[in-house]
Amino acid sequence: MTFLAMIIALSLHQVIQPDSFLQSDSWLLRWHRWLKGRIAAPIPQVVVTLTVVILLLVWGLGVIDGWLFGLVELLVTAGLFVWSLGRADFHTALERFEARVATDPQAASMALESLWAPVDGAEPHEHSPFQRLVYSGYARWFAPLFFFAIGGVTAAVLYRVIAVLTEKEQPPSVYTQLLRWADWVPTRVLGLTFALTGDFMAVSKRGPLKHFTDATPAPQLLEELAVVACNHGGSARERGDILYRSAGLWLLFLSAVLIFG
């Protein structure tokens, strides 16, 4: 059932509109505003928010367990996984960048600046648009899929809750630090995948391998590894292509594990 829920969710994610009710964050933001009005301290806010989300998911999935021979649980799991997937229109941003980069580089960069990423620093720098692009591709599918595979739909939803509230809570908050911790392992796993789907020898020789054990922010790590894996290719299309290839590789791997494991 896990495999089928994953396939249904990923298929729906390709066809739904960015503002679809399946990815609406209004309930979470209303709850967050209500809670902030009653609990002033940031850490208790975070603890209560995440605890309530976990308890509701565990209770809800437990209640519907076995309904219609598991069909209801399958559809609800798929719907929750759709909600946990990224909202940013990565594909459209990439196409807009490619269409404008030759004639209007500034407008092309603005197409990527519309993508959210936890990029350090108040001032944008020359690499920040590409960091946003690569991180957006990672956060759109790989991070939720990673947590779905190791912890089920509850873990995937919890990741998206942290990501949504990190984006809304500016300047950096407790959620920012939680997102950095949550991103640490999956970004490094995806970075290794770049080596398999790109130039393996270039990554092994010139890759910033020290970043695999330090606290380098996720956008910077992914961007640096993508550039090396593309053999220092400078285009957004090459970065997008390595993300697409990595997505295909992981879907094949997880499908085999879920079917035959």
C-alpha positions in Angstrom: 0.0 0.0 0.0 2.9 2.4 0.7 4.2 2.0 -2.9 0.8 2.6 -4.3 0.2 5.7 -2.1 3.6 7.1 -3.3 2.8 6.5 -7.0 -0.7 8.1 -6.6 0.7 11.1 -4.8 3.6 11.7 -7.2 1.2 11.4 -10.1 -1.2 13.9 -8.7 1.6 16.3 -7.8 2.4 16.6 -11.5 -1.1 17.7 -12.6 -2.5 19.7 -9.7 -2.3 23.5 -9.7 0.1 25.2 -7.2 -2.8 26.6 -5.2 -4.8 23.3 -5.1 -6.7 22.5 -1.9 -4.5 19.4 -1.6 -1.6 21.7 -0.8 -3.4 24.4 1.1 -1.5 25.7 4.1 -4.3 27.9 5.5 -5.2 25.5 8.3 -1.6 25.3 9.5 -1.1 29.1 9.3 -4.4 29.8 11.2 -3.4 27.3 13.9 0.0 28.9 14.1 -1.4 32.4 14.5 -3.9 31.2 17.1 -1.1 29.5 19.1 1.2 32.5 18.9 -1.5 34.6 20.5 -1.6 32.3 23.5 2.0 31.1 23.9 4.7 33.7 23.7 7.8 31.6 24.1 9.1 30.2 20.7 10.2 26.8 21.9 6.9 25.8 23.6 5.1 27.1 20.5 7.2 24.7 18.3 6.8 21.8 20.7 3.0 22.2 20.9 2.6 22.6 17.2 4.6 19.6 16.2 3.1 17.4 19.0 -0.5 18.3 17.9 0.3 17.5 14.3 1.8 14.1 15.2 -1.0 13.2 17.5 -3.7 14.1 14.9 -2.0 12.1 12.2 -1.5 9.0 14.4 -5.1 9.2 15.7 -6.6 9.9 12.3 -4.8 7.1 10.5 -5.6 4.7 13.4 -9.3 5.5 13.1 -9.6 4.9 9.4 -7.4 1.8 9.5 -9.2 -1.0 7.7 -12.1 1.1 6.3 -13.2 -0.3 2.9 -10.5 -2.9 3.1 -7.8 -0.2 3.4 -8.9 1.9 0.5 -9.7 4.9 2.6 -6.3 4.8 4.4 -4.6 4.5 1.0 -6.3 7.6 -0.4 -5.8 9.6 2.8 -2.1 8.6 2.9 -1.7 9.6 -0.7 -3.4 13.0 0.0 -1.2 13.7 3.0 1.9 12.8 0.9 0.7 15.2 -1.8 0.4 17.9 0.9 4.0 17.2 2.1 5.5 17.7 -1.4 6.9 21.1 -2.4 4.7 24.0 -3.5 7.3 25.9 -5.5 6.8 25.7 -9.3 10.3 24.5 -10.0 9.6 23.5 -13.6 8.1 26.9 -14.6 10.9 28.9 -12.9 13.5 26.9 -14.8 11.7 27.4 -18.1 11.4 31.1 -17.5 15.0 31.4 -16.6 16.1 29.6 -19.8 13.8 31.8 -21.9 15.2 35.0 -20.6 18.8 34.4 -19.7 20.1 35.2 -23.2 18.3 38.5 -23.6 17.7 39.7 -20.0 19.9 38.1 -17.4 18.5 40.2 -14.6 14.9 39.1 -15.4 16.1 35.5 -15.6 17.7 35.7 -12.2 14.5 37.2 -10.8 12.6 34.1 -12.0 14.8 32.0 -9.7 14.7 34.5 -6.9 11.0 33.8 -6.7 11.8 30.3 -5.4 12.2 30.1 -1.6 15.2 28.6 0.0 16.8 29.1 3.4 19.7 31.0 1.8 22.0 32.6 4.5 22.6 36.3 4.5 20.3 39.2 4.0 21.9 40.3 0.7 21.7 38.1 -2.3 24.9 37.1 -4.0 25.8 35.7 -7.4 25.2 32.1 -6.5 21.9 32.6 -4.5 19.6 32.2 -7.5 21.1 28.8 -8.4 21.1 27.8 -4.8 17.4 28.5 -4.7 16.8 26.5 -7.9 18.7 23.4 -6.7 17.2 23.6 -3.2 13.7 24.1 -4.6 14.1 20.9 -6.7 15.3 19.0 -3.6 12.6 20.3 -1.3 9.9 19.7 -4.0 10.3 16.0 -4.1 13.4 14.5 -2.5 13.1 15.6 1.1 9.4 14.5 1.5 10.2 11.2 -0.3 13.2 10.6 1.9 11.2 11.1 5.1 8.2 9.1 3.7 10.5 6.2 3.0 12.0 6.1 6.4 9.2 7.3 8.7 6.0 7.0 6.7 3.5 9.8 5.8 3.7 11.3 9.4 7.4 12.0 9.0 6.9 13.6 5.5 4.1 15.8 6.8 6.1 16.9 9.8 9.0 17.9 7.4 6.6 20.0 5.4 5.1 21.7 8.5 8.6 22.7 9.6 9.5 24.0 6.1 6.2 26.0 5.7 6.6 27.6 9.1 10.3 28.3 8.5 9.4 30.2 5.4 6.7 32.2 7.2 8.7 32.9 10.3 11.1 35.5 9.3 13.8 36.4 10.5 15.4 33.0 11.4 13.5 31.2 14.1 13.5 27.9 15.9 11.9 26.4 12.8 15.0 27.6 10.8 17.3 25.5 13.0 14.9 22.5 12.9 14.9 22.7 9.1 18.7 22.7 9.0 18.8 19.6 11.1 16.1 17.9 9.1 17.9 18.8 5.8 21.3 17.6 7.0 21.1 13.9 6.1 18.8 14.0 2.9 20.9 16.8 1.3 24.0 14.7 1.7 22.3 11.6 0.4 21.1 13.6 -2.7 24.6 15.0 -3.1 26.0 11.5 -3.4 23.2 10.7 -5.9 24.5 13.7 -8.0 27.8 11.8 -8.2 26.1 8.7 -9.6 23.9 10.6 -12.1 26.6 13.2 -13.1 30.4 13.1 -13.3 31.5 10.6 -10.6 35.2 11.2 -11.1 34.8 15.0 -10.9 32.9 14.7 -7.6 35.4 12.2 -6.1 38.4 14.5 -7.1 37.0 18.0 -6.8 33.8 17.7 -4.8 33.6 19.7 -1.5 33.7 16.4 0.5 34.4 18.2 3.8 30.8 19.5 3.6 29.5 16.0 4.2 30.5 16.2 7.8 30.2 19.9 8.6 27.3 22.3 9.0 27.3 23.8 5.5 23.7 25.1 4.7 21.7 22.8 2.5 21.3 25.3 -0.5 25.1 25.9 -0.6 26.0 22.2 -0.3 23.6 21.1 -3.1 24.6 23.9 -5.4 28.4 23.2 -5.0 27.9 19.5 -5.5 25.6 20.0 -8.5 28.2 22.3 -10.2 31.0 19.7 -9.8 28.7 16.8 -10.8 27.9 18.7 -14.0 31.6 19.0 -14.5 31.4 22.7 -13.7 28.5 23.3 -16.1 27.2 26.8 -15.5 23.6 26.6 -16.8 20.4 26.3 -14.9 19.3 23.6 -17.4 22.3 21.4 -16.4 21.4 21.7 -12.8 17.8 20.9 -13.5 18.8 17.9 -15.6 20.8 16.4 -12.8 17.9 16.8 -10.4 15.6 15.0 -12.9 18.1 12.2 -13.3 18.5 11.8 -9.6 14.7 11.8 -9.2 14.4 9.0 -11.7 17.2 6.9 -10.0 15.6 7.3 -6.6 12.1 6.4 -7.8 13.5 3.2 -9.4 15.4 2.3 -6.2 12.5 3.0 -3.8 10.0 1.2 -6.1 12.2 -1.9 -6.1 12.6 -1.7 -2.3 8.9 -1.3 -1.6 7.8 -4.0 -4.1 10.4 -6.7 -3.4 11.5 -5.7 0.1 
